[in-house]
Structure formats: structure tokens, C-alpha cells
Amino acid sequence: MNFLLVLFILFLCIIKSEDFEIPKFIVPLCSGLIGAFYLLLIVLFLGNYFSPVARELKNVFKPDPSLEIEKSDCATKYPVLLVHGTGFRDRILANYWSIIPYLLREHGAKVYYSRHDAWANIETSAAQIVSGLEKALADSGAEKVNVIAHSKGGIDVRYAISELGIKDKVASFTMISSPNYGSKTIDRVYEVLGEGIFKFAAVFVDLWFRLLGDKKPDFYGTTSQFRFSYMKEFNMKYPNDDSIYTQSFAGIMKNPFSDFSMFMLNFIVSLSEGKNDGLVCEDSAKWGNYRGTLEARSLIGISHAHEVDAYRTNPMLKEHPGLPAGTKTIRDFYVGLVKELKVKGL
């Protein structure tokens, strides 16, 4: 809640004139409104969250070694490496990818995690991802992996392919809402507030995430790499590698209230960059073979969090010719995605 309040104040700073002053009532008013939205969020999502969490707990504390694979339609030649985005780590409980890894395994896929830091910069994250990739290859005995990356994870993998020698170890590369062209909103915030505010915040963010397990947290370096200006130079230096099957997808929120936890971010980004999922605009997510946009059928979704089923609500998706066959929900999307990779012999 406090994070959203800070973002709202930043938004006021961006649009303010030289003589603009934030009214005193704005802070308590916004705090109360955001608190009410969060209460409604809990009411809407709590019931949907229990069943998937129970499934995660069962897999953690009482795994069944004789679990019978329900199907083999996701039994790809090469294992799947899931690469998460910024701000989170690969945890056993409260999995970044919801129950999607479990579903893929039930359909015959071998699934591994990248195990990189939550707030490391591109270079550090890429090196850590390579380490996770090597462990996946050693464990599976495969020569390559099928990478599925969300958000900044896609940028990290792009760097690893270009600079860290894993080109021949990646069979396919799928990006979901990766900010390939950066964010003009971040450029604007840097312009208005200056770099000092990010360096100041980095002291506290880096300390906190180091306590949570990050080896090399770098909040300032990471946020600066989200800038449109930075990614423009990055793309010139690291263009798409056509030798690897590369595809991408975007997600968009129908309106700011599609996700109560990201409504302010969605509103801010939409002012300067158009349709977005609360963090990444649709155009920025396009890279390689752009397959299409994930959009919800109902009012709720598709936000940056919904793209990995973070709320465990499994939102229904609109039909789109570019999405995998049989895609009706976000979980169907991932199963269909890996099914396609198997058909392609990957």
C-alpha cells in the first residue's frame, strides 16, 4: 500500500508545474483509498488462492515420489528453464510461477528454475541464470533448454545468449512481457527526480534483499537499465539472434482496475506509453516472432502479475490467433506453449 502511495506522489511530481504543491489532504486520502482497494482485493481473491496454495504445500511437505504423469503432451526433447522477473526469487512456497510448473510436470515436462537474484542488474542476473542453466543440463542430461522468461528475465537471457556463450545451449526462447525497448516512464521519472532518489532508495532496497537471499542486489543499476534510452543502446549492441527460435507475447490490462495492486502503475504508464500490463507496454514486449497479446475476457486481468498467475485466479483469456491452441486460461497458455515446443521437436 505504501509503495503505491509513493508511486502516486511520484506521478504528481511528474505532471506538476513549477508552482504546483501537493495538497495536504492528498496523502491520507490516497492512503485510505488504496487501503480500501486492497481490502476489496483480498475479498475477491482469497477464495481462489486457497486451493493452489494447498497444492503447493502438499508438493513441498508431502511429495509423492510415485506421482504418475497424467499426460506426455509436454514431454519436450529439451527441459524447460523458467526465468523470473525483477523483485522476486525462486521460492518453493509462494512460487513465482504459481502452480504452472506442477501442471507442466504432470503433462510430462522437465522443469527447472534459473535461481537468480531478485534485484541484480542485467549482467549479474545473466551470469546467475547461466549457472542455473548449467545445473539443469547436468541434472537432465540434455544438451539444450527451452527458456521461458517473464519480464526482465527475458532481457537477462538475451544478454547471456549474446555475451556469455550459451547460444548453443538454448533450443528456444520465449519472452512474456519483457521490456525489450525499456520504459519511457522511467526516463521521465529519472528526468524529474534525478538519479539521487534512486541511489538513496537503493541503500534500503539492497540491504533488505540481501537479507532475503540476494547475493548482489543492485536496485539503482537495475532501475536505470529499465530506461528507454538504455535499452535503445542495448538493442543496437545485442540484436535478436535468428539462429534461436525466439517468440514473444505481451499482456494488457483492460483498465486500471483490472488489478487493484497495479492500477496506479497502469494509469501512469498508459499516459506516456499506451496499452500496458501495469509495468510493460505492449510495444516494448515485442521481440523476435511476436505472437500476440494476452487479454482477459472478464474485468479482472491481465496484469504483469496475472501473466504468471501470481494471484492463483487462473484468469480466462480472450481468443487470439497467435496464442497456443486450446488457450482458454493463463494456465492453458503455458501448457499449450510447451506442447507447441514438443511438436516442433524441441
N, C-alpha and C positions, 0 to 999 in steps of 0.2 A: 504494500500500500504506500509506504513512504517513497519507494522507488518511483512509482507512478506520479506521486505528488511532485517529486523533484523534476521529472520529465515535463510535467505541465508547466512548472515555473520556467524551465529552460525554453519551452515553447513561447511563453510570454516574452522572454528575453530576445528571442529571435525576431519576433514581429514588432517589438516595441520601437517607438520613435525615441529621439534623444530626450524628450521631456516626459516620457511615459514612466509612471510609477505604479507598481503593483498595489492595488487597494488592500488594506489590512484584512478585510473580510475574506479575501480570496483563499488564503491558506486554510483556515478552518472549514470553509465551505467545501473546498475541493476534497479535503481530508474526509469530511463526512460523506460526501457523495461517493467517493471511491470505496469507503468502508461499506456503504450500503450495496454497492455493486458486488463487492467481494462476498457479502453475506448471501446475496442472490445467487452468486456463482456456486457457493457451497451447496445451497439448496438444490440447484439444478443438476450438479454433477456428482454429488456424494453417492447417490444410489447406484449410479453407473460405475463408480470407482471400486466398490467392494469386491465384486466377483473377479475382476482381473488381478487385483492385489492378492486375493486369496490364492489365486493360481500361481502367482509369483512366489508367495511364501511356501507353498507346497513344493515347488521345484527347488527352493533353497534348503528347507529344513527336512523334507522327506522326499528326496528324489527317488524315482522308480528306475533302477538300472535296466529293468527288463521292458521299459516303455516300448510298446510296439508302434512302429512308424505307420501312421494311418494311410499315407499315400507315398508315392515316389515321384510325383509330378514336378517336384522342386529339387530332385537329386541331380544337381548340375555336375558337370565334369570337374569344375574347379570350385572350391569353397567360397562362401560369401563372407566378405570382411565389411562390417558395419562401422562407419566413421562418424562420430557425433560432432555436434557444433560447439559453439562457444558457451562458456558459463556452466557446463555440466561435465561430469566424468562418467565412465562406465561403471555403474554400480550394480550389484546383484539385486539388492532391493530397490524399489522405485526405478526400475530400468528405464533408461533414456528412451528406448525404443518400445516401451510398453510390453505387450505380450507378443509382438511381431516376431522376435527371434524364436519363441517357442512354437508359434504357428509354422514357421518355415522349417523347423526341425521335424515337426510332425508330418510335414509333406516331403521329408527326405533330404532336406538341405543340411549341409555342414556350415555352421555359423560361428564366426569369430568376431572379436571386438578389437578396435585399434588401441585402446588403453592409453590415450594421450591426455595431456593436461587440459583443464577447463579454460584457463586464460593464458596459455602460451601463445607467442607470436607465430607467424606462419612458418618460419624457419625451424623453430624448436618443435612445433607440433608435427611438422613433416618428418623430422628425424625420429620422433617417438612413434609415429604411425608406421614408419619403415620397420621399426623394431617389432611392432605388433604384427605386421605382415609376415615378417620372417618367422615368428613363432607359429603363425597359422600354417605356413608352408611346412615347417618342421613337424608339426603335430599331424597334419593331414596327409603328408607325403606328396602333395600336389606341386606342380611347377608354377602355377599362377593362382591368382584370386580374382573373384568378381567383386569389385568395390562398389558399395552403395553408400554415398556420403550425403549428409544433411548439412545445410547452412555452410559455415566457414570450413567445415571438414572437407568440402569439395575443393576449396582454394588450397588447403594444405596438401591435398593429394596431388593437385596439379603441379605444385612446386616439387613435390617428391618425385613425380614422374620425370620432370624436366631436369632436376638438379641432383637427385640422389640415387640415380641408377636403378630404378625399379620398373622401367619401361617394359622390359621383357617379362616381368612378373605380374603384370596386370592384364587379365584376359578381357575385362570390360569395366567400364567406369560410368556409373550412374550418379548424377547430381540432382538433389531435390532442394530447390530454393537456395542455391549457393550464390552469394553476392559477387558474381563474376565481373561486374562493372562498378562495384562499390556502391556507395550511398552519397548522393548529393546533399542529403540532410546532415550527414556527419561533417561534410565540408563546411556547411553553413554554421553548424554549432561551433566548430573549431574557429571559424572566422569571427564569430560574435563573442565567444567566451575566452578564446585564446587557449594555448596549449597548457598553460599553468594549472587550470582547473582539473585537467585530466591527469597531470602529473601528481597533483595533490591527492586526488581520489585514488590514484594507483597505490599510494603508500598503504592505505587501509585495505583495498581490494586484494592486493598481492599478499599482504600478511594473512588475511582471512583464508584465502585459497591455498596458501602454503600449509596452513594448519589443517585444511581439508584434504591434503594429499598432493597438491601440485608441486612438481619439482622445480619448475622455472616459470612461475606466473609473471605475466608482463601485461598488465591492464593497459598502460599507456601505449605500448608498442602495438598491441592488438587493435585497440580502437583506432589508432592512426592508420592502420592498414585497411580499415573499412572505408576509407575516404575514396570518393570517385577519382580524385586526382592521383592517388596512389595506385589504384587498380588500373588506371589508364596506362601507366608505365609498366605495370606488372604484365598486362596482356600483350604489350609490344615485345616484352622480353620472353614471355612464356606463352606462345600461341598454342592453339589446340593441336594435339598430336593425332593426326589422321590414321596412324597405324594401330591405334587402340579404338575399339568400339566404344564411342562416347555418346551418351544421351543425357538430356536434362529435362526437368519439369519445374514448374512454378506453382505457387499457391496464391489465392487471393481471398480476402475477406469481403463478403458482400457489403458490409457496412461496419462502422467502428464497434458495434455492439455484438458482432459475431463471436467475439471473445472478450469477455469483460476484463481480463487481465492484460489485454494488449490494445484496448480501444483507443487510448491516447496516442500510443506509438503509431497505430494505423492512421489516425487522423493527421498527425504531424507529417508522416512520410507522404501521405496522399496529396498534401498541399504542394509539394515540390516535385514529386516523382510519379504520381498517378497510382494506379491499382497496385496493391501490395498485400502481404500476408501479416502485416504488423511489424515487419523488420525489413524484408527484402522486396523490392518492387518487381513486377512481372518481367520487365525488360532486362533487369540485371541478372535474372536467373537463367537466361538463355545462353546455352553454350553447346557446341557440337551439334548433335541431332536433337533439336528441341521438339519434344513430343507433345507438349500441351500443358494446360493449366488445371490444377486441382481446385475444384469449386464445390461447395456444399449444396445439397438440394434444399436443405432447410435453412432457418435463420442462423443456426449455430455453425461456425466454421467458415472457411478453412483458414486458420491462422498458422503462424510459424510453429506453434505448439501442436496444433491439430495434425500437422503433417507427419508427426511421429507418434500420434495418438497419446500425447502426454497426459490428457485427462481421462484416458481409458473409456471414452464415449463411443469410439468407432463410428465417426460421423459418416453419413451417407453422402456419396459423391454424384455430381451431375455426370451424365454420359458425355464422353468426349472421344472422337475418333482416334486420338493419339494415345489414349490410355490403354493399358493391357486389357485383353479380352476378359469379360466377366467382372470388371471392376464396378462394384456397387458401393463398397465402403473403403475406408482407408486401409484396413487390413487386407481386403481383397486386392487392393492395388499392389501391395508388396508381394503377396503370393503370386499374383499374375505376372509381376515383374520378373521374379525368379523363374517362373515357368517358361517365360519367353527366352531366358538365357539358356535354359536346358534345351529348348527346341533349336536354338542356334548352335548347339554343340559346345557351349561354354560352361 
